Amino acid sequence: MSYSDKIDEAVDFIKSRHSFEPEFGIVLGTGLGALVNHIEIAGEIDYEIIPHFPVSTVESHKGRLIFGVLSGRKVVAMQGRFHYYEGYDMKAVTFPIRVLKKLGIQKLFISNAAGGVNLDFKVADLMIIEDHIDLTKENPLTGANLDDFGGRFPDMSEPYERKMIDEALAIAKEEGVPCHEGVYTGVSGPNLETRAEYRFIRTIGADAVGMSTVAEVIVARHMNLPVFAISAITDLCDPDNLEEAKIENILAAAAQSEKGMTKVIVRLIALQ
């Protein structure tokens, strides 16, 4: 069975369970799953029963699609995402984004946890992503092009929609939420970076670093799907004062930033 056929089979299965037609897709990252508490849930489905869908192996990722209404708009939220370091190739990592597009979403909203390379950042600050640098080991578009979704050489001059960035920055300012705009570097993981790697990442122009998002954005842009992405800064990556990163502290920082991130996303979706 071809990759496209697998996408169609997953879409058909989901539609057989839920007739809900979402306008927007949301990918909820590490420790940021509580946004679903603001969704008027119309239905949900576990990843493990969707044909060809990956299954999340990360403890903080629950692994289900949530269908419902947020800010008066119909949404489908991925409560848990997939990573290259879990052993999936990038086509599997981004398979759900293809499925969401075929379900009818018009825009994609992504959240993640990231390390702050910019030394002006503080733990639990937010960073709206305005561009990215791809240091992962595999591009999700490698191989035969999926012509039904987009062209062979997708443009990346505006991977993150400028209009939504500006709207989100204004919302964060009004709400008093500590928020920056910056460049995200995607790496493969699962280990965190060395001091020398943090110096390198900062030198090439990044403000934050994480293990997700970039492949999802590449695939979204291949399908001409507008993207908004936001990071919770969960640890500081100062190579000259580097402290051991502990997962419990990263999750606590993500939880601390969750309230502000939720405010931004809830209000931003209402404007679309």
C-alpha positions in Angstrom: 0.0 0.0 0.0 1.4 3.4 -0.9 1.9 6.2 1.6 -1.0 8.2 0.0 -3.3 5.2 0.3 -2.4 4.9 4.0 -3.2 8.5 4.5 -6.6 8.0 2.8 -7.3 4.9 4.8 -6.6 6.7 8.1 -8.8 9.7 7.0 -11.7 7.4 6.0 -11.5 5.5 9.3 -11.6 8.8 11.3 -14.5 10.1 9.3 -16.3 6.8 9.9 -16.1 7.5 13.6 -16.6 11.3 13.6 -18.4 13.4 11.0 -16.9 16.5 12.6 -15.1 18.8 10.0 -12.3 20.8 11.7 -11.2 24.2 10.5 -7.9 24.3 12.4 -5.4 21.7 13.6 -3.5 22.0 16.9 -0.4 20.0 17.9 0.1 20.0 21.7 3.7 19.6 22.8 5.5 18.4 25.9 3.6 19.4 29.1 1.2 21.6 27.1 -1.8 19.3 26.9 -4.1 21.3 29.2 -5.4 23.4 26.3 -7.9 20.6 25.7 -9.7 21.7 28.9 -10.7 24.8 27.0 -12.2 22.8 24.1 -15.9 21.9 24.0 -15.2 18.2 23.2 -17.4 16.6 20.5 -15.4 13.4 20.3 -12.0 11.8 20.7 -10.1 8.8 19.2 -7.0 7.1 20.4 -4.0 7.0 18.0 -3.6 3.3 18.4 -6.8 2.4 16.7 -6.3 4.7 13.6 -4.9 2.7 10.7 -1.2 3.4 10.0 -1.1 6.1 12.7 2.1 6.2 14.9 1.7 5.7 18.6 3.4 8.1 21.0 6.0 6.5 23.3 6.8 9.7 25.3 5.3 9.6 28.8 4.0 13.2 28.7 2.2 12.7 25.4 -1.2 11.1 25.8 -1.8 9.9 22.2 -5.3 10.9 21.0 -7.1 13.1 18.6 -9.6 15.6 20.3 -12.4 17.0 18.2 -14.3 20.0 19.4 -14.9 23.8 19.5 -12.4 26.3 20.7 -13.1 30.1 20.6 -16.1 29.4 18.4 -14.1 27.5 15.8 -14.0 23.8 15.0 -10.7 22.3 15.8 -8.9 18.9 16.0 -6.1 18.7 18.5 -3.3 16.2 18.6 -2.8 15.4 22.3 0.7 14.0 21.9 3.0 14.1 18.9 5.8 12.0 17.5 9.5 12.4 17.3 12.4 11.1 15.1 14.2 9.9 18.3 11.3 7.5 19.1 12.5 5.5 16.1 10.0 6.8 13.5 11.2 8.1 10.2 10.1 11.6 9.3 7.3 10.4 7.0 5.8 8.6 10.0 6.4 11.7 12.3 4.5 13.9 9.8 1.8 11.4 8.8 -0.7 13.0 11.1 -0.2 16.4 9.6 -1.1 15.0 6.2 -4.2 13.3 7.7 -5.3 16.6 9.4 -5.0 18.4 6.1 -7.2 15.8 4.4 -9.7 16.2 7.3 -10.1 19.8 6.1 -8.0 22.0 8.4 -7.2 25.4 7.0 -4.4 26.4 9.4 -2.0 24.6 11.8 -1.1 25.7 15.3 1.9 24.0 16.9 3.3 24.2 20.5 6.5 22.7 21.8 9.0 22.8 24.7 12.4 24.2 23.8 15.7 25.2 25.4 16.5 28.9 25.4 19.8 29.6 23.6 19.1 33.4 23.6 20.5 34.5 27.0 17.8 37.2 27.3 15.2 34.4 27.8 14.0 33.1 31.2 12.6 29.8 32.1 8.8 29.6 31.4 9.0 32.5 28.9 7.2 32.0 25.5 8.8 32.3 22.1 6.8 32.7 19.0 8.7 31.1 16.1 9.3 33.4 13.2 11.8 31.1 11.4 13.7 27.9 11.8 17.0 26.1 11.1 16.8 22.4 10.3 19.6 20.4 11.9 17.6 17.1 11.9 19.0 14.1 10.1 16.1 13.5 7.7 13.8 15.6 5.5 10.1 14.4 5.5 9.9 15.3 1.7 12.7 12.9 0.7 11.6 10.4 -1.9 8.8 10.5 -4.4 6.8 13.7 -4.3 3.2 13.6 -3.2 1.9 15.6 -6.1 -1.7 15.6 -4.8 -0.5 17.6 -1.8 2.1 20.0 -3.3 5.0 20.6 -5.6 8.5 19.1 -5.5 10.2 22.2 -4.2 8.0 24.0 -1.7 8.8 27.6 -0.9 9.9 28.4 2.6 10.2 32.2 2.5 7.4 32.4 5.1 7.2 29.1 7.0 5.3 30.8 9.8 2.5 33.2 8.9 3.6 36.8 9.6 0.0 37.9 10.3 -0.5 35.4 13.0 2.9 36.2 14.6 2.0 39.8 14.8 -1.5 39.1 16.2 0.0 36.7 18.8 2.6 39.2 19.9 -0.1 41.8 20.4 -2.2 39.4 22.5 0.8 38.4 24.7 1.5 42.1 25.3 -2.1 42.8 26.3 -2.3 39.8 28.6 1.1 40.6 30.2 2.5 37.2 29.1 6.4 37.2 28.8 6.8 36.5 25.1 9.6 36.8 22.5 9.9 36.3 18.8 12.7 34.2 17.5 14.4 31.4 15.5 13.9 27.8 16.4 16.5 25.1 15.6 15.3 21.6 15.2 17.6 18.7 16.2 17.0 15.0 16.2 17.6 14.2 19.9 17.0 12.5 22.3 20.2 13.7 24.1 20.4 17.4 24.9 23.3 19.3 23.4 26.8 19.8 24.5 28.3 23.2 25.5 30.0 23.4 22.1 26.8 22.6 20.3 24.9 25.3 22.2 27.6 27.8 21.1 27.3 26.6 17.5 23.5 26.9 17.6 23.7 30.4 19.0 26.3 31.4 16.5 24.3 30.3 13.5 21.4 32.6 14.6 19.0 30.5 16.7 17.2 31.6 19.8 15.9 28.2 20.9 16.4 24.5 20.3 14.1 21.5 20.4 13.4 18.1 19.0 10.2 18.6 17.1 8.1 21.0 14.9 10.5 21.6 12.0 9.4 18.4 10.0 5.8 19.2 10.7 6.1 22.7 9.4 8.0 21.5 6.3 5.1 19.2 5.5 2.5 21.8 6.3 4.1 24.3 3.9 4.4 21.6 1.2 0.6 21.5 1.4 0.4 25.3 1.5 -1.0 25.2 5.0 -0.4 28.4 7.1 1.4 27.7 10.4 1.7 29.4 13.8 4.2 27.9 16.2 5.1 28.8 19.8 7.7 27.4 22.2 7.7 27.2 26.0 11.3 27.9 27.2 11.8 25.1 29.6 15.6 25.3 30.3 18.4 27.7 29.7 21.2 26.7 27.4 24.1 29.0 28.5 27.3 27.1 27.6 29.3 29.0 30.2 26.9 28.3 33.0 25.2 25.1 32.0 23.3 23.1 34.5 22.2 19.5 34.3 18.8 19.4 32.6 16.2 17.2 34.5 13.0 16.1 32.8 11.0 16.9 36.0 12.2 20.5 35.8 11.5 20.7 32.1 7.9 19.5 32.6 7.4 21.9 35.5 8.6 24.8 33.4 6.2 23.8 30.6 3.4 23.6 33.1 4.3 27.1 34.4 4.1 28.6 30.9 0.9 26.7 30.0 -1.5 29.4 31.3 0.1 32.1 29.2 0.4 29.9 26.1 -3.3 28.9 26.4 -4.4 32.6 26.5 -2.4 33.4 23.4 -3.7 30.4 21.4 -7.3 30.7 22.5 -7.4 34.4 21.6 -5.4 33.9 18.4 -7.8 31.2 17.1 -10.7 33.5 17.7 -9.2 36.1 15.3 -8.8 33.7 12.4 
